[in-house]
Amino acid sequence: TPPAWDEAIAAATRALGTPELDRMANREWGAGWTDFDPLTLLAIAMFDNGARDLSRVLLDAVLRVRAHERDLPYGRVLAQRARVAYLGGDQEVAEDIYRQVDALGRRLGSVELRARAANGAVGLAQVRGNHPELLANAQRGLQLAEAAAIPRLRWNARYSMMMSTALFHRYDEALKHGWEMFSLVTGDPRGEALALHSLGQLLYEMGDHDAARAAF
């Protein structure tokens, strides 16, 4: 890699710090971090804190430099780039990239990448209003996420199952998935807040307004 790239990795490492890199890598990947991972994690942190354009630019740079190494770390960057496109409203780009993630996952035998692609397919089906496809993708995503045993993937999968089963008024199932989702972030204030907000929305839809207010 060029010297400037090594300097960028060092800068990202300093910006986040080793303890935060360790925490994020465990949450996002269920593993440690090496090589160019600090850049990927910095891009995720940027996105989660509202710097979405900067996150996209950084991810695109990583993908360009690493284009010759289509490995698991590359696939993780690709999946995050798809997420950025999806949440930015660029559904066609997101769909194309998620297909690349799934294909790479199949080629590498990576359950993790296939789970990321399935989770992306859930969001795309939701935007299109295709509820049967939404539920099918959520079920597939949950199976893959549980097999991958990665905290954030499992959280996303439980959220998708909660949302999709609620659409079919299968509220007992939805509530079960919601509590499973909450249990995955116990001790993480930001994660707990997001989970409780989602549970509050579900309880409100179920007609339990008192419980919903308590969750909010």
Disulfide bonds with the S-S distance in Angstrom:
none
